[in-house]
Amino acid sequence: MPKIMTKCTTCGAILAVDSASHKEVCPYCGWSFTVNPIQESIGAGVQPGPSGRQAQAAPAEDLSISGRIRSVHRLLDGRKNYPEAIRQLSALAREAPDRYEVWWGLARYYTSDFSTTVFTDSGYQKASLAIENACRTASAANRSKIQTVWKSYTAAYVKDRKSKQNRVRPLHQLLAV
């Protein structure tokens, strides 16, 4: 069968795929995709189009743990679908407790993506546990990045808690004359 030149939409690797195969997996990053029907009609020796770019394969739904993690982080980006994100993150935490990206996603969820305008004690406590797990499972480089973000968020959280405590007086102080 003739080969089709395509580019992995995840890692950017240039791949030569069999034109008869409809499903392929990138050997570099593991991303699975479907060969585009337009590419099949072109056949062997695909040349760059008028834009100078190679034809690209359309990604299929990636059901691997890595693909599901990428998918859930896309849900968290821009706060697209938080209910679906927490459902998927909870399932991933049970299936892949050794993946720091899952715990990082849970921390993002519980802190509203580390927003300094949304503070809840229960969210902070849950995020804190997620951060502990993320640090436990992450590489040294990623652990350092996680700790930097968490330290900044924690400082803002503590500052916010202190300012709220100073503004709210107990009832007995308000009633004292």
C-alpha positions in Angstrom: 0.0 0.0 0.0 1.2 3.5 -0.7 2.4 5.6 2.3 0.9 8.9 3.2 3.0 11.6 4.9 1.3 13.2 7.8 2.1 15.1 11.0 1.1 14.0 14.5 -1.2 16.7 15.8 0.1 16.2 19.4 3.9 16.0 19.2 4.5 17.3 15.6 6.4 14.2 14.4 6.3 13.6 10.7 5.0 10.1 10.0 4.6 7.9 7.0 1.4 5.9 7.5 -0.2 3.2 5.4 -3.0 4.6 3.2 -5.1 1.5 3.7 -5.1 1.8 7.5 -7.7 4.0 8.9 -6.4 4.1 12.5 -2.8 4.8 13.4 -0.8 5.4 16.6 2.1 7.8 16.8 5.2 5.8 17.8 6.6 8.9 19.6 3.8 10.1 21.8 1.2 7.3 21.6 -1.6 9.6 20.2 -4.1 7.6 18.2 -5.7 9.2 15.1 -7.7 8.4 12.0 -6.3 8.9 8.6 -8.2 11.6 6.8 -10.1 10.4 3.7 -8.7 13.3 1.7 -5.2 11.9 2.3 -6.3 8.5 1.1 -7.3 9.9 -2.3 -4.0 11.7 -2.7 -2.0 8.4 -2.3 1.7 8.1 -2.2 4.1 11.1 -2.2 1.9 13.7 -0.6 3.4 17.1 -1.3 2.8 20.2 0.7 -0.3 22.1 -0.3 -0.6 25.7 -1.4 0.0 26.8 2.2 3.2 24.9 2.3 2.0 22.6 5.1 1.7 18.8 5.0 -1.8 17.3 5.1 -2.7 16.4 8.7 -4.5 13.4 10.1 -7.7 14.1 12.1 -7.2 13.0 15.7 -9.6 10.3 16.9 -10.8 10.2 20.5 -7.8 9.1 22.5 -9.0 6.7 25.3 -5.5 6.2 26.8 -4.8 7.6 30.2 -2.6 10.3 28.7 -5.3 11.3 26.2 -8.0 11.4 28.8 -5.7 13.6 31.0 -5.2 16.0 28.1 -8.9 16.1 27.5 -9.8 16.9 31.1 -7.2 19.7 31.2 -8.9 21.2 28.1 -12.2 21.1 30.0 -10.5 23.1 32.8 -8.9 25.6 30.5 -11.3 28.6 30.4 -13.6 26.8 32.8 -15.5 25.1 30.0 -17.2 22.2 31.8 -16.3 21.8 35.4 -18.9 19.1 36.3 -17.6 16.9 33.5 -14.0 17.7 34.5 -14.5 16.6 38.1 -16.3 13.4 37.0 -13.4 12.5 34.7 -10.7 13.5 37.2 -12.3 11.4 39.9 -12.3 8.4 37.6 -8.7 9.1 36.6 -7.6 9.4 40.2 -8.8 5.8 40.8 -7.4 4.5 37.6 -4.0 6.3 37.5 -3.1 7.5 41.0 0.6 7.5 40.0 0.1 10.3 37.4 0.8 13.8 38.8 -1.3 15.4 36.0 -4.4 13.9 37.5 -3.7 15.4 40.9 -2.7 18.7 39.3 -6.1 18.7 37.5 -7.9 18.1 40.8 -6.0 21.0 42.4 -6.9 23.2 39.5 -10.6 22.2 39.9 -10.7 22.8 43.7 -9.1 26.2 43.4 -11.0 27.4 40.3 -7.7 27.2 38.4 -5.8 28.9 41.2 -8.0 31.9 41.1 -7.2 34.4 43.9 -10.8 35.6 43.9 -12.4 32.3 44.8 -11.5 31.0 48.2 -13.3 28.3 50.1 -11.9 26.4 53.1 -13.0 23.0 51.8 -11.7 23.7 48.3 -8.3 24.7 49.8 -8.1 21.6 51.9 -9.0 19.3 49.0 -6.5 21.1 46.7 -3.8 20.8 49.4 -4.2 17.0 49.4 -4.2 16.9 45.6 -1.0 19.0 45.6 0.6 16.6 48.1 -0.2 13.7 45.7 1.0 15.7 42.7 4.3 16.4 44.3 4.7 12.8 45.5 4.2 11.5 41.9 5.9 14.2 39.8 9.4 14.4 38.5 11.8 16.8 40.3 11.4 19.5 37.6 7.6 19.3 37.7 7.5 19.1 41.5 9.4 22.4 41.6 6.9 24.1 39.3 4.0 22.7 41.3 5.5 23.9 44.6 6.1 27.4 43.2 2.4 27.8 42.0 1.1 26.3 45.3 3.3 28.6 47.4 2.0 31.7 45.6 -1.6 30.5 45.9 -1.2 29.6 49.6 0.2 33.1 50.3 -2.8 34.7 48.6 -5.2 32.4 50.5 -3.7 33.1 53.9 -3.7 36.9 53.2 -7.4 36.7 52.2 -8.3 34.7 55.3 -6.5 37.2 57.6 -8.2 40.2 56.0 -11.7 38.5 56.4 -10.9 37.7 60.0 -10.0 41.4 60.7 -13.3 42.6 59.2 -15.6 40.2 61.0 -16.0 40.8 64.7 -17.6 38.3 67.0 -21.2 39.2 68.0 -20.3 39.8 71.7 -17.8 42.5 70.7 -20.4 44.2 68.6 -22.9 44.2 71.4 -20.5 45.5 74.1 -21.0 49.1 74.9 
